[in-house]
Amino acid sequence: MPNSNDRGREPTMSVLGTQVGCGLVATVALLAWWLWGLGTFGKLGAVLVVAWAILGNRVLRLVENSQLATRRRERLTAAKEARQLAERRTTKCAHGVVGGVYADACATCRGERQRLEHEQSERQRREELRNKAQSLERAEVVRLAKERRRRVHSLLQLSPRQFEKAIAELYEARGFKVILTPSTNDGGRDVIAENDNQTLYIECKRYAAGNLVSRPDLQKLVGAIPDGRIVGVFVTTSGFSSPATKYAKERGVTLIDGLQLDAMLRETFPNLEGQETVQVACPECGIPVQFPVTAVGTEQACANWHIVSNTFDPRKVDALLGRRAEQACDRCGSEMVLRKGRRGKFWGCAEYPSCQFTRPFGRDPKKE
């Protein structure tokens, strides 16, 4: 029997349990009995008629039940929402105000909620500014590393004799009395530098970034040192292989690679290339403020008059250059990245397509 909750719904789709349904059942039964007496094909027809009646009725009941269940769930959901709304309108907040929790009737609760929303918004803003500052710092580290690598690369444009003269001028500016040896038959050293404390025999090699100084090069310099009072110094624009570094440590030879040479040039001639600067993001508004790289800890005001401190660590640039010193572009000084082509792997400039310099793929120069 239908209940009062189902008033107004569509008539049932089931044909069983009603007078019409009984008539149809009787009709199906008589049709099946008549077909059964017609022989083999009649029996098959009778079975099909009965099966169609049973399965069709079952399908109709499933459809009806699913629709009834859907409407019942909708009514239960609407009733639950109505009860919750009524409870919210009558619920008291912690300050005893009816509707203070859900109806926004309590000024104290409203102020507390606004304060929490403001604190959450401020945390999100601070997090965004912190991420922006970190991204700017990473970009500045990469930029300074590229600039230093390009300055080292510019030394490759000098001839070997001009490079020797540049190193002689460097040590002369650092307080040494300098003697530049002849371009041929130099006895294993290119520059002799003296001061009150020591004498230096300096060998200069203007090598590309991928061409490391090997141990035989150092052995020539060590062979030119007459006694232990003279210190050997090997200066190059590239770097040193592992055997060369180990040999120099055993023999007391000072090694100066391209990055160390750039640092010495910047320290000795601060106005030669202009002072290195770095941008630091304001922690309050994110506006970049420019500082000298060496002025760590100094403070300036941003465009919005917030005080910004220079927290940039120059050692990060040295660390990045140290990790990438084994590969640098001979044309622009940028980093060389490993690429894959139709003929296999090769080293290509990271500034592609503006710089299309390539180098054949080989072993890691640091392990040679």
C-alpha positions as CSV (number, residue, x, y, z in Angstrom):
1,M,0.0,0.0,0.0
2,P,1.4,3.4,-0.8
3,N,2.1,5.6,2.3
4,S,1.2,9.3,2.8
5,N,4.7,10.4,1.9
6,D,4.3,9.2,-1.6
7,R,1.2,11.4,-2.4
8,G,1.3,13.2,-5.6
9,R,3.9,10.9,-7.2
10,E,3.6,9.2,-10.5
11,P,1.5,6.0,-10.8
12,T,3.5,2.8,-10.2
13,M,5.1,1.2,-13.3
14,S,4.6,-2.3,-11.9
15,V,1.8,-4.4,-13.4
16,L,1.6,-7.0,-10.7
17,G,-0.4,-6.6,-7.5
18,T,-3.3,-4.7,-9.2
19,Q,-6.5,-5.8,-11.0
20,V,-5.0,-5.0,-14.4
21,G,-1.9,-7.0,-13.3
22,C,-4.0,-10.1,-12.5
23,G,-5.7,-9.9,-15.9
24,L,-2.4,-9.7,-17.6
25,V,-1.0,-12.6,-15.6
26,A,-4.0,-14.7,-16.6
27,T,-3.6,-13.7,-20.2
28,V,0.1,-14.7,-20.2
29,A,-0.7,-18.0,-18.6
30,L,-3.5,-18.9,-21.1
31,L,-1.1,-17.9,-24.0
32,A,1.7,-20.0,-22.6
33,W,-0.7,-23.0,-22.1
34,W,-2.0,-22.7,-25.7
35,L,1.5,-22.4,-27.1
36,W,2.7,-25.4,-25.0
37,G,0.2,-27.6,-26.9
38,L,1.5,-26.7,-30.4
39,G,4.6,-28.9,-30.3
40,T,8.3,-28.2,-29.9
41,F,8.2,-24.6,-31.2
42,G,5.1,-23.9,-29.2
43,K,6.8,-25.0,-26.0
44,L,9.8,-22.7,-26.8
45,G,7.4,-19.8,-27.4
46,A,5.6,-20.5,-24.1
47,V,8.9,-20.4,-22.2
48,L,9.9,-17.1,-23.9
49,V,6.5,-15.5,-23.1
50,V,6.8,-16.5,-19.4
51,A,10.4,-15.3,-19.2
52,W,9.5,-12.0,-20.9
53,A,6.7,-11.4,-18.4
54,I,8.9,-12.2,-15.3
55,L,12.0,-10.3,-16.4
56,G,10.0,-7.3,-17.7
57,N,8.2,-7.0,-14.4
58,R,11.5,-7.3,-12.5
59,V,13.1,-4.5,-14.6
60,L,10.1,-2.2,-14.1
61,R,10.2,-2.8,-10.3
62,L,13.9,-1.9,-10.3
63,V,13.4,1.3,-12.2
64,E,10.5,2.2,-9.9
65,N,12.4,1.5,-6.7
66,S,15.4,3.5,-7.9
67,Q,13.2,6.6,-8.5
68,L,11.5,6.2,-5.2
69,A,14.8,5.9,-3.4
70,T,16.2,9.0,-5.2
71,R,13.1,11.1,-4.2
72,R,13.3,9.8,-0.6
73,R,17.0,10.8,-0.3
74,E,16.2,14.2,-1.7
75,R,13.4,14.7,1.0
76,L,15.7,13.5,3.8
77,T,18.5,15.8,2.6
78,A,16.1,18.8,2.5
79,A,14.7,18.0,6.0
80,K,18.3,17.7,7.4
81,E,19.3,21.0,6.0
82,A,16.1,22.6,7.4
83,R,16.9,21.2,10.9
84,Q,20.5,22.4,10.7
85,L,19.4,25.9,9.6
86,A,17.0,26.1,12.5
87,E,19.7,24.9,15.0
88,R,22.1,27.5,13.6
89,R,19.6,30.3,14.0
90,T,19.1,29.3,17.7
91,T,22.6,28.3,18.7
92,K,24.4,30.6,21.1
93,C,28.1,31.5,20.7
94,A,30.6,31.5,23.5
95,H,29.5,35.0,24.4
96,G,25.9,34.0,24.9
97,V,24.6,35.6,21.7
98,V,21.9,33.7,19.8
99,G,23.0,33.1,16.3
100,G,26.5,34.4,17.1
101,V,28.2,31.4,15.6
102,Y,26.3,31.0,12.3
103,A,24.2,34.0,11.8
104,D,27.0,36.5,12.4
105,A,25.1,38.2,15.2
106,C,27.9,38.5,17.7
107,A,30.3,41.4,17.1
108,T,33.0,39.8,19.2
109,C,32.9,36.5,17.2
110,R,32.9,38.5,14.0
111,G,36.0,40.5,15.1
112,E,37.7,37.3,16.1
113,R,36.9,35.6,12.8
114,Q,38.2,38.7,10.9
115,R,41.4,38.7,12.9
116,L,42.0,35.0,12.0
117,E,41.3,35.7,8.4
118,H,43.7,38.6,8.4
119,E,46.4,36.5,10.1
120,Q,46.0,33.7,7.5
121,S,46.1,36.3,4.7
122,E,49.3,37.8,6.2
123,R,50.9,34.4,6.5
124,Q,50.2,33.7,2.8
125,R,51.5,37.1,1.8
126,R,54.7,36.5,3.8
127,E,55.1,33.1,2.3
128,E,54.8,34.6,-1.3
129,L,57.3,37.3,-0.5
130,R,59.7,34.7,0.9
131,N,59.4,32.6,-2.2
132,K,59.9,35.7,-4.4
133,A,63.0,36.6,-2.4
134,Q,64.5,33.1,-2.8
135,S,63.8,33.1,-6.5
136,L,65.5,36.5,-6.9
137,E,68.5,35.3,-4.9
138,R,68.8,32.2,-7.1
139,A,68.6,34.3,-10.2
140,E,71.2,36.7,-8.9
141,V,73.6,33.8,-8.1
142,V,73.3,32.5,-11.7
143,R,73.7,36.0,-13.1
144,L,76.8,36.7,-11.1
145,A,78.3,33.3,-12.0
146,K,77.7,34.0,-15.7
147,E,79.3,37.4,-15.4
148,R,82.4,36.1,-13.7
149,R,82.7,33.3,-16.2
150,R,82.4,35.7,-19.1
151,R,85.2,37.9,-17.5
152,V,87.4,34.9,-17.3
153,H,86.5,34.1,-20.9
154,S,87.5,37.6,-22.0
155,L,91.1,36.8,-21.0
156,L,91.1,34.2,-23.7
157,Q,91.0,37.0,-26.3
158,L,94.5,38.0,-25.2
159,S,97.5,36.6,-26.9
160,P,99.8,34.4,-24.7
161,R,102.3,37.3,-24.3
162,Q,99.5,39.8,-23.5
163,F,98.2,37.4,-20.8
164,E,101.7,37.1,-19.2
165,K,101.9,40.9,-19.1
166,A,98.5,41.1,-17.5
167,I,99.5,38.7,-14.8
168,A,102.7,40.7,-14.3
169,E,100.7,43.9,-13.9
170,L,98.4,42.1,-11.4
171,Y,101.3,41.2,-9.1
172,E,102.9,44.6,-9.5
173,A,99.7,46.2,-8.3
174,R,99.8,43.9,-5.3
175,G,103.1,45.2,-4.2
176,F,105.6,42.9,-6.0
177,K,108.7,43.9,-8.0
178,V,108.1,42.1,-11.3
179,I,110.4,40.7,-14.0
180,L,108.8,39.5,-17.2
181,T,110.9,36.7,-18.7
182,P,111.5,36.4,-22.5
183,S,108.7,35.0,-24.6
184,T,111.1,32.1,-25.6
185,N,113.5,30.2,-23.5
186,D,111.9,31.5,-20.3
187,G,113.3,28.6,-18.2
188,G,109.9,27.3,-17.1
189,R,108.5,30.5,-15.6
190,D,106.9,33.5,-17.3
191,V,107.0,36.0,-14.4
192,I,109.3,36.5,-11.5
193,A,107.7,38.5,-8.6
194,E,109.6,39.5,-5.5
195,N,108.8,41.4,-2.3
196,D,110.4,41.7,1.2
197,N,109.0,38.3,2.2
198,Q,109.1,35.9,-0.7
199,T,110.0,35.3,-4.3
200,L,107.5,33.8,-6.8
201,Y,108.1,31.9,-10.0
202,I,104.9,32.3,-11.9
203,E,103.9,30.2,-14.9
204,C,100.9,31.5,-17.0
205,K,98.7,29.3,-19.2
206,R,95.8,30.8,-21.2
207,Y,93.7,27.7,-21.6
208,A,90.1,27.3,-22.6
209,A,87.6,26.1,-19.9
210,G,87.6,22.5,-21.1
211,N,91.4,22.2,-21.3
212,L,92.7,21.5,-17.8
213,V,96.3,22.0,-16.7
214,S,97.9,18.6,-16.3
215,R,100.7,17.3,-14.1
216,P,103.5,17.6,-16.8
217,D,102.8,21.3,-16.9
218,L,103.4,21.6,-13.2
219,Q,106.6,19.5,-13.4
220,K,108.2,22.0,-15.8
221,L,107.5,24.8,-13.2
222,V,108.9,22.7,-10.3
223,G,112.0,21.9,-12.3
224,A,112.7,25.6,-12.8
225,I,112.7,26.3,-9.0
226,P,116.3,26.3,-7.8
227,D,115.6,25.9,-4.1
228,G,112.9,25.7,-1.5
229,R,112.9,29.4,-0.7
230,I,111.2,30.2,-4.0
231,V,107.5,29.6,-4.3
232,G,106.0,28.3,-7.5
233,V,102.7,29.8,-8.7
234,F,100.7,28.4,-11.7
235,V,98.1,30.7,-13.1
236,T,95.5,29.6,-15.7
237,T,92.2,30.7,-17.1
238,S,90.8,27.1,-16.9
239,G,91.4,24.6,-14.1
240,F,93.6,21.8,-12.9
241,S,93.2,18.0,-13.2
242,S,93.1,15.8,-10.1
243,P,96.7,14.5,-10.6
244,A,98.0,18.0,-11.1
245,T,96.2,19.2,-7.9
246,K,97.7,16.3,-5.9
247,Y,101.1,16.9,-7.3
248,A,101.0,20.7,-6.5
249,K,100.0,19.9,-2.9
250,E,103.0,17.6,-2.5
251,R,105.4,20.1,-4.0
252,G,104.0,23.3,-2.4
253,V,102.9,24.9,-5.7
254,T,100.2,27.5,-5.5
255,L,97.4,27.0,-8.0
256,I,95.3,29.8,-9.3
257,D,92.4,28.8,-11.6
258,G,90.3,31.1,-13.7
259,L,87.7,31.9,-11.0
260,Q,90.4,32.6,-8.4
261,L,92.2,34.8,-11.0
262,D,88.9,36.7,-11.5
263,A,88.6,37.3,-7.8
264,M,92.1,38.6,-7.6
265,L,91.5,41.0,-10.5
266,R,88.3,42.3,-8.9
267,E,90.1,42.7,-5.5
268,T,93.1,44.4,-7.0
269,F,91.3,46.5,-9.6
270,P,87.9,47.2,-8.1
271,N,87.1,49.9,-10.8
272,L,88.3,47.9,-13.8
273,E,85.0,46.2,-14.6
274,G,82.8,48.2,-12.2
275,Q,81.7,47.0,-8.8
276,E,79.6,43.9,-8.7
277,T,76.0,44.5,-7.5
278,V,73.2,42.3,-6.4
279,Q,69.5,42.8,-6.0
280,V,67.8,41.8,-2.6
281,A,64.0,41.7,-2.3
282,C,62.4,43.8,0.4
283,P,60.8,41.4,3.0
284,E,57.8,43.8,3.4
285,C,56.8,44.6,-0.2
286,G,59.1,42.5,-2.4
287,I,60.6,45.5,-4.2
288,P,64.3,44.7,-5.3
289,V,67.0,46.9,-3.7
290,Q,70.5,47.1,-5.2
291,F,73.6,46.5,-3.0
292,P,77.3,46.0,-3.7
293,V,78.1,42.3,-3.4
294,T,80.8,42.9,-0.8
295,A,78.5,45.1,1.4
296,V,77.0,42.2,3.3
297,G,74.9,43.3,6.3
298,T,74.4,46.9,5.1
299,E,70.9,48.5,5.0
300,Q,69.0,50.6,2.5
301,A,65.4,51.8,2.1
302,C,63.3,50.5,-0.7
303,A,60.9,52.6,-2.8
304,N,58.2,52.2,-0.1
305,W,60.7,53.3,2.7
306,H,61.0,49.8,4.2
307,I,64.5,49.1,5.6
308,V,66.2,46.3,3.6
309,S,69.3,44.5,4.8
310,N,71.8,42.9,2.4
311,T,71.6,39.2,3.3
312,F,73.1,37.9,0.0
313,D,75.9,35.3,0.6
314,P,78.6,35.6,-2.1
315,R,79.8,32.1,-1.2
316,K,76.8,30.7,-3.1
317,V,78.2,32.1,-6.3
318,D,81.6,30.5,-5.6
319,A,79.9,27.2,-4.8
320,L,77.9,27.3,-8.0
321,L,81.0,28.1,-10.1
322,G,82.9,25.3,-8.3
323,R,80.2,22.8,-9.2
324,R,80.2,23.9,-12.9
325,A,83.9,24.6,-13.4
326,E,84.5,21.5,-15.4
327,Q,82.4,22.8,-18.4
328,A,82.2,26.3,-19.7
329,C,81.6,27.7,-23.2
330,D,84.8,28.8,-25.0
331,R,82.8,31.5,-26.9
332,C,80.7,33.2,-24.2
333,G,81.7,31.6,-20.9
334,S,78.3,30.3,-20.1
335,E,77.6,26.8,-18.7
336,M,77.9,23.8,-21.0
337,V,75.0,21.4,-20.8
338,L,74.8,17.8,-22.0
339,R,72.6,17.4,-25.1
340,K,71.5,14.4,-27.3
341,G,71.8,14.5,-31.0
342,R,71.4,12.1,-33.9
343,R,75.1,11.1,-33.6
344,G,75.0,10.8,-29.8
345,K,75.7,13.0,-26.8
346,F,77.6,16.3,-27.0
347,W,78.2,19.4,-24.9
348,G,76.2,22.5,-26.0
349,C,76.1,26.1,-24.7
350,A,73.3,26.8,-22.3
351,E,72.7,30.2,-24.1
352,Y,71.5,28.4,-27.3
353,P,70.3,29.7,-29.8
354,S,72.1,33.0,-29.2
355,C,75.4,31.0,-28.8
356,Q,75.6,27.7,-30.7
357,F,79.0,26.6,-29.5
358,T,79.4,22.8,-29.1
359,R,82.1,20.5,-27.8
360,P,82.4,16.7,-28.3
361,F,81.2,14.6,-25.5
362,G,84.0,12.9,-23.5
363,R,85.1,12.0,-20.0
364,D,84.7,14.3,-17.0
365,P,87.7,16.6,-17.1
366,K,87.9,16.6,-13.3
367,K,88.6,12.9,-13.3
368,E,91.3,12.9,-16.0
